[in-house]
Amino acid sequence: MFELKYPETDSSVQQGSEDFPLIDEQGNVIGRASRQFCHGGSMALHAVVHLHILSNDGRLYLQKRSMKKDIAPGRWDTAVGGHIDYGETVAVALAREAREELGLDISSMQPEPLFCYIWQSSVEREVVNAFAIRYEGQITPDHDEVDEGRFWTFDELKQSLGKDVFTQQFEQQELPRLINYFNEHEDYEK
Protein backbone atom coordinates (compact mmCIF):
# COMPACT_ATOMS: atom_id res chain seq x y z
CA MET A 1 0.00 0.00 0.00
CA PHE A 2 1.10 3.52 -0.47
CA GLU A 3 -0.24 6.89 0.45
CA LEU A 4 -0.75 9.51 -2.22
CA LYS A 5 1.74 12.35 -2.09
CA TYR A 6 0.07 15.60 -3.11
CA PRO A 7 2.19 18.59 -4.11
CA GLU A 8 2.65 20.93 -1.16
CA THR A 9 1.98 23.94 -3.35
CA ASP A 10 -1.46 22.75 -4.53
CA SER A 11 -4.06 25.13 -3.13
CA SER A 12 -6.83 23.82 -5.39
CA VAL A 13 -7.66 20.67 -3.40
CA GLN A 14 -11.43 20.20 -3.44
CA GLN A 15 -12.71 16.89 -2.18
CA GLY A 16 -15.80 15.51 -3.84
CA SER A 17 -15.15 17.22 -7.16
CA GLU A 18 -15.16 13.94 -9.18
CA ASP A 19 -11.66 14.80 -10.30
CA PHE A 20 -9.11 12.07 -9.71
CA PRO A 21 -5.46 12.50 -8.84
CA LEU A 22 -3.19 11.40 -11.66
CA ILE A 23 -0.20 9.62 -10.16
CA ASP A 24 3.10 8.00 -10.99
CA GLU A 25 3.83 4.45 -9.89
CA GLN A 26 5.25 5.66 -6.55
CA GLY A 27 2.04 7.48 -5.60
CA ASN A 28 3.24 11.00 -6.39
CA VAL A 29 0.36 13.13 -7.59
CA ILE A 30 1.37 14.61 -10.93
CA GLY A 31 -1.95 16.10 -12.02
CA ARG A 32 -5.70 15.80 -11.90
CA ALA A 33 -8.34 14.74 -14.38
CA SER A 34 -12.04 14.04 -14.71
CA ARG A 35 -13.63 10.61 -14.45
CA GLN A 36 -14.50 10.86 -18.14
CA PHE A 37 -10.86 11.47 -19.07
CA CYS A 38 -9.59 8.63 -16.85
CA HIS A 39 -12.18 6.17 -18.21
CA GLY A 40 -12.00 7.40 -21.80
CA GLY A 41 -8.95 5.51 -22.95
CA SER A 42 -6.31 7.99 -21.77
CA MET A 43 -4.56 5.29 -19.71
CA ALA A 44 -3.71 8.00 -17.19
CA LEU A 45 -2.69 6.24 -13.99
CA HIS A 46 -5.08 6.97 -11.11
CA ALA A 47 -5.74 5.34 -7.73
CA VAL A 48 -8.63 3.28 -6.41
CA VAL A 49 -9.51 1.46 -3.20
CA HIS A 50 -11.03 -1.99 -2.81
CA LEU A 51 -12.49 -3.45 0.38
CA HIS A 52 -13.01 -7.18 0.80
CA ILE A 53 -15.51 -8.21 3.46
CA LEU A 54 -15.17 -11.63 5.05
CA SER A 55 -17.69 -13.25 7.34
CA ASN A 56 -16.50 -15.01 10.48
CA ASP A 57 -16.98 -18.37 8.73
CA GLY A 58 -14.71 -17.32 5.83
CA ARG A 59 -17.21 -16.38 3.13
CA LEU A 60 -16.49 -13.40 0.89
CA TYR A 61 -19.07 -10.66 0.25
CA LEU A 62 -19.38 -9.52 -3.36
CA GLN A 63 -21.49 -6.82 -4.97
CA LYS A 64 -23.29 -7.12 -8.26
CA ARG A 65 -22.45 -3.91 -10.08
CA SER A 66 -25.34 -1.67 -11.03
CA MET A 67 -26.48 -1.77 -14.63
CA LYS A 68 -25.91 2.02 -14.56
CA LYS A 69 -22.13 1.58 -14.26
CA ASP A 70 -19.97 2.55 -17.24
CA ILE A 71 -17.56 -0.35 -16.67
CA ALA A 72 -18.68 -4.00 -16.21
CA PRO A 73 -22.36 -3.40 -15.43
CA GLY A 74 -24.22 -6.40 -14.00
CA ARG A 75 -21.08 -8.33 -13.05
CA TRP A 76 -20.14 -9.53 -9.57
CA ASP A 77 -17.17 -7.72 -8.12
CA THR A 78 -15.25 -6.73 -5.01
CA ALA A 79 -17.51 -5.75 -2.08
CA VAL A 80 -16.42 -2.11 -2.29
CA GLY A 81 -14.46 -0.47 -5.04
CA GLY A 82 -14.07 3.15 -5.91
CA HIS A 83 -11.85 5.95 -7.02
CA ILE A 84 -9.88 8.23 -4.77
CA ASP A 85 -11.10 11.78 -5.30
CA TYR A 86 -8.55 14.53 -5.71
CA GLY A 87 -7.40 15.66 -2.25
CA GLU A 88 -8.43 12.47 -0.46
CA THR A 89 -6.19 10.02 1.34
CA VAL A 90 -6.49 6.28 0.77
CA ALA A 91 -8.15 5.84 4.20
CA VAL A 92 -10.69 8.62 3.62
CA ALA A 93 -11.59 7.23 0.19
CA LEU A 94 -11.98 3.71 1.59
CA ALA A 95 -14.34 4.90 4.33
CA ARG A 96 -16.34 7.07 1.91
CA GLU A 97 -16.75 4.28 -0.64
CA ALA A 98 -17.82 1.75 2.03
CA ARG A 99 -20.45 4.22 3.26
CA GLU A 100 -21.65 5.17 -0.25
CA GLU A 101 -21.85 1.68 -1.72
CA LEU A 102 -22.89 -0.49 1.23
CA GLY A 103 -23.92 1.86 4.03
CA LEU A 104 -21.00 0.68 6.18
CA ASP A 105 -19.32 2.85 8.77
CA ILE A 106 -15.80 1.46 8.98
CA SER A 107 -14.41 4.39 10.98
CA SER A 108 -13.99 2.26 14.11
CA MET A 109 -12.53 -0.70 12.19
CA GLN A 110 -8.96 -1.18 11.10
CA PRO A 111 -9.06 -2.54 7.54
CA GLU A 112 -6.10 -4.80 6.92
CA PRO A 113 -3.93 -3.85 3.92
CA LEU A 114 -3.79 -6.86 1.58
CA PHE A 115 -2.04 -5.95 -1.64
CA CYS A 116 -1.49 -3.25 -4.23
CA TYR A 117 -1.23 -3.68 -8.00
CA ILE A 118 -1.70 -1.89 -11.30
CA TRP A 119 -4.75 -2.90 -13.35
CA GLN A 120 -5.14 -1.95 -16.98
CA SER A 121 -8.28 -2.54 -19.03
CA SER A 122 -9.09 -1.37 -22.53
CA VAL A 123 -10.24 2.03 -21.20
CA GLU A 124 -8.32 2.77 -17.98
CA ARG A 125 -5.19 2.20 -15.89
CA GLU A 126 -5.34 2.30 -12.11
CA VAL A 127 -3.40 1.46 -8.96
CA VAL A 128 -5.57 -0.75 -6.74
CA ASN A 129 -5.12 -0.55 -2.96
CA ALA A 130 -6.94 -3.59 -1.51
CA PHE A 131 -7.99 -4.04 2.12
CA ALA A 132 -10.04 -6.55 4.11
CA ILE A 133 -12.28 -6.53 7.17
CA ARG A 134 -14.23 -9.17 9.05
CA TYR A 135 -17.86 -8.14 9.30
CA GLU A 136 -21.16 -9.79 10.22
CA GLY A 137 -23.48 -6.78 10.56
CA GLN A 138 -26.02 -5.01 8.41
CA ILE A 139 -25.09 -4.30 4.80
CA THR A 140 -27.38 -1.93 2.91
CA PRO A 141 -26.37 -1.58 -0.75
CA ASP A 142 -27.07 1.73 -2.49
CA HIS A 143 -29.01 0.60 -5.55
CA ASP A 144 -27.57 3.40 -7.69
CA GLU A 145 -24.16 1.81 -7.11
CA VAL A 146 -24.97 -1.87 -6.49
CA ASP A 147 -27.80 -4.08 -7.77
CA GLU A 148 -27.38 -6.66 -4.99
CA GLY A 149 -24.82 -8.29 -2.75
CA ARG A 150 -24.23 -11.55 -0.93
CA PHE A 151 -21.61 -13.73 0.74
CA TRP A 152 -19.97 -16.45 -1.38
CA THR A 153 -17.96 -19.48 -0.27
CA PHE A 154 -14.57 -19.86 -1.92
CA ASP A 155 -15.85 -23.08 -3.51
CA GLU A 156 -18.76 -21.15 -5.09
CA LEU A 157 -16.31 -18.55 -6.37
CA LYS A 158 -14.03 -21.18 -7.91
CA GLN A 159 -16.99 -22.99 -9.53
CA SER A 160 -18.13 -19.72 -11.19
CA LEU A 161 -14.79 -18.92 -12.81
CA GLY A 162 -14.82 -18.62 -16.59
CA LYS A 163 -18.61 -18.29 -16.77
CA ASP A 164 -18.86 -14.49 -17.30
CA VAL A 165 -20.19 -14.04 -13.76
CA PHE A 166 -17.43 -11.78 -12.39
CA THR A 167 -15.72 -8.66 -13.61
CA GLN A 168 -12.56 -9.39 -15.52
CA GLN A 169 -10.53 -7.58 -12.88
CA PHE A 170 -12.00 -9.57 -9.99
CA GLU A 171 -11.58 -12.90 -11.74
CA GLN A 172 -8.09 -12.31 -13.14
CA GLN A 173 -6.50 -10.13 -10.45
CA GLU A 174 -8.40 -9.93 -7.17
CA LEU A 175 -9.52 -13.50 -6.54
CA PRO A 176 -6.14 -15.15 -7.26
CA ARG A 177 -4.44 -12.59 -4.99
CA LEU A 178 -7.04 -13.15 -2.26
CA ILE A 179 -6.62 -16.91 -2.39
CA ASN A 180 -2.82 -16.57 -2.22
CA TYR A 181 -3.04 -14.06 0.63
CA PHE A 182 -5.39 -16.18 2.71
CA ASN A 183 -3.34 -19.33 2.06
CA GLU A 184 -0.24 -17.50 3.33
CA HIS A 185 -2.01 -16.07 6.41
CA GLU A 186 -3.34 -18.89 8.52
CA ASP A 187 -5.28 -16.49 10.76
CA TYR A 188 -7.80 -16.21 7.89
CA GLU A 189 -10.07 -19.20 7.81
CA LYS A 190 -11.89 -19.89 4.57
C-alpha positions as CSV (number, residue, x, y, z in Angstrom):
1,M,0.0,0.0,0.0
2,F,1.1,3.5,-0.5
3,E,-0.2,6.9,0.5
4,L,-0.7,9.5,-2.2
5,K,1.7,12.3,-2.1
6,Y,0.1,15.6,-3.1
7,P,2.2,18.6,-4.1
8,E,2.7,20.9,-1.2
9,T,2.0,23.9,-3.3
10,D,-1.5,22.7,-4.5
11,S,-4.1,25.1,-3.1
12,S,-6.8,23.8,-5.4
13,V,-7.7,20.7,-3.4
14,Q,-11.4,20.2,-3.4
15,Q,-12.7,16.9,-2.2
16,G,-15.8,15.5,-3.8
17,S,-15.1,17.2,-7.2
18,E,-15.2,13.9,-9.2
19,D,-11.7,14.8,-10.3
20,F,-9.1,12.1,-9.7
21,P,-5.5,12.5,-8.8
22,L,-3.2,11.4,-11.7
23,I,-0.2,9.6,-10.2
24,D,3.1,8.0,-11.0
25,E,3.8,4.4,-9.9
26,Q,5.3,5.7,-6.6
27,G,2.0,7.5,-5.6
28,N,3.2,11.0,-6.4
29,V,0.4,13.1,-7.6
30,I,1.4,14.6,-10.9
31,G,-2.0,16.1,-12.0
32,R,-5.7,15.8,-11.9
33,A,-8.3,14.7,-14.4
34,S,-12.0,14.0,-14.7
35,R,-13.6,10.6,-14.4
36,Q,-14.5,10.9,-18.1
37,F,-10.9,11.5,-19.1
38,C,-9.6,8.6,-16.9
39,H,-12.2,6.2,-18.2
40,G,-12.0,7.4,-21.8
41,G,-8.9,5.5,-22.9
42,S,-6.3,8.0,-21.8
43,M,-4.6,5.3,-19.7
44,A,-3.7,8.0,-17.2
45,L,-2.7,6.2,-14.0
46,H,-5.1,7.0,-11.1
47,A,-5.7,5.3,-7.7
48,V,-8.6,3.3,-6.4
49,V,-9.5,1.5,-3.2
50,H,-11.0,-2.0,-2.8
51,L,-12.5,-3.5,0.4
52,H,-13.0,-7.2,0.8
53,I,-15.5,-8.2,3.5
54,L,-15.2,-11.6,5.0
55,S,-17.7,-13.3,7.3
56,N,-16.5,-15.0,10.5
57,D,-17.0,-18.4,8.7
58,G,-14.7,-17.3,5.8
59,R,-17.2,-16.4,3.1
60,L,-16.5,-13.4,0.9
61,Y,-19.1,-10.7,0.2
62,L,-19.4,-9.5,-3.4
63,Q,-21.5,-6.8,-5.0
64,K,-23.3,-7.1,-8.3
65,R,-22.4,-3.9,-10.1
66,S,-25.3,-1.7,-11.0
67,M,-26.5,-1.8,-14.6
68,K,-25.9,2.0,-14.6
69,K,-22.1,1.6,-14.3
70,D,-20.0,2.5,-17.2
71,I,-17.6,-0.3,-16.7
72,A,-18.7,-4.0,-16.2
73,P,-22.4,-3.4,-15.4
74,G,-24.2,-6.4,-14.0
75,R,-21.1,-8.3,-13.1
76,W,-20.1,-9.5,-9.6
77,D,-17.2,-7.7,-8.1
78,T,-15.2,-6.7,-5.0
79,A,-17.5,-5.7,-2.1
80,V,-16.4,-2.1,-2.3
81,G,-14.5,-0.5,-5.0
82,G,-14.1,3.2,-5.9
83,H,-11.8,6.0,-7.0
84,I,-9.9,8.2,-4.8
85,D,-11.1,11.8,-5.3
86,Y,-8.6,14.5,-5.7
87,G,-7.4,15.7,-2.3
88,E,-8.4,12.5,-0.5
89,T,-6.2,10.0,1.3
90,V,-6.5,6.3,0.8
91,A,-8.2,5.8,4.2
92,V,-10.7,8.6,3.6
93,A,-11.6,7.2,0.2
94,L,-12.0,3.7,1.6
95,A,-14.3,4.9,4.3
96,R,-16.3,7.1,1.9
97,E,-16.7,4.3,-0.6
98,A,-17.8,1.8,2.0
99,R,-20.4,4.2,3.3
100,E,-21.7,5.2,-0.3
101,E,-21.8,1.7,-1.7
102,L,-22.9,-0.5,1.2
103,G,-23.9,1.9,4.0
104,L,-21.0,0.7,6.2
105,D,-19.3,2.9,8.8
106,I,-15.8,1.5,9.0
107,S,-14.4,4.4,11.0
108,S,-14.0,2.3,14.1
109,M,-12.5,-0.7,12.2
110,Q,-9.0,-1.2,11.1
111,P,-9.1,-2.5,7.5
112,E,-6.1,-4.8,6.9
113,P,-3.9,-3.8,3.9
114,L,-3.8,-6.9,1.6
115,F,-2.0,-5.9,-1.6
116,C,-1.5,-3.2,-4.2
117,Y,-1.2,-3.7,-8.0
118,I,-1.7,-1.9,-11.3
119,W,-4.8,-2.9,-13.3
120,Q,-5.1,-1.9,-17.0
121,S,-8.3,-2.5,-19.0
122,S,-9.1,-1.4,-22.5
123,V,-10.2,2.0,-21.2
124,E,-8.3,2.8,-18.0
125,R,-5.2,2.2,-15.9
126,E,-5.3,2.3,-12.1
127,V,-3.4,1.5,-9.0
128,V,-5.6,-0.7,-6.7
129,N,-5.1,-0.5,-3.0
130,A,-6.9,-3.6,-1.5
131,F,-8.0,-4.0,2.1
132,A,-10.0,-6.6,4.1
133,I,-12.3,-6.5,7.2
134,R,-14.2,-9.2,9.1
135,Y,-17.9,-8.1,9.3
136,E,-21.2,-9.8,10.2
137,G,-23.5,-6.8,10.6
138,Q,-26.0,-5.0,8.4
139,I,-25.1,-4.3,4.8
140,T,-27.4,-1.9,2.9
141,P,-26.4,-1.6,-0.7
142,D,-27.1,1.7,-2.5
143,H,-29.0,0.6,-5.6
144,D,-27.6,3.4,-7.7
145,E,-24.2,1.8,-7.1
146,V,-25.0,-1.9,-6.5
147,D,-27.8,-4.1,-7.8
148,E,-27.4,-6.7,-5.0
149,G,-24.8,-8.3,-2.8
150,R,-24.2,-11.5,-0.9
151,F,-21.6,-13.7,0.7
152,W,-20.0,-16.5,-1.4
153,T,-18.0,-19.5,-0.3
154,F,-14.6,-19.9,-1.9
155,D,-15.9,-23.1,-3.5
156,E,-18.8,-21.1,-5.1
157,L,-16.3,-18.6,-6.4
158,K,-14.0,-21.2,-7.9
159,Q,-17.0,-23.0,-9.5
160,S,-18.1,-19.7,-11.2
161,L,-14.8,-18.9,-12.8
162,G,-14.8,-18.6,-16.6
163,K,-18.6,-18.3,-16.8
164,D,-18.9,-14.5,-17.3
165,V,-20.2,-14.0,-13.8
166,F,-17.4,-11.8,-12.4
167,T,-15.7,-8.7,-13.6
168,Q,-12.6,-9.4,-15.5
169,Q,-10.5,-7.6,-12.9
170,F,-12.0,-9.6,-10.0
171,E,-11.6,-12.9,-11.7
172,Q,-8.1,-12.3,-13.1
173,Q,-6.5,-10.1,-10.5
174,E,-8.4,-9.9,-7.2
175,L,-9.5,-13.5,-6.5
176,P,-6.1,-15.1,-7.3
177,R,-4.4,-12.6,-5.0
178,L,-7.0,-13.2,-2.3
179,I,-6.6,-16.9,-2.4
180,N,-2.8,-16.6,-2.2
181,Y,-3.0,-14.1,0.6
182,F,-5.4,-16.2,2.7
183,N,-3.3,-19.3,2.1
184,E,-0.2,-17.5,3.3
185,H,-2.0,-16.1,6.4
186,E,-3.3,-18.9,8.5
187,D,-5.3,-16.5,10.8
188,Y,-7.8,-16.2,7.9
189,E,-10.1,-19.2,7.8
190,K,-11.9,-19.9,4.6
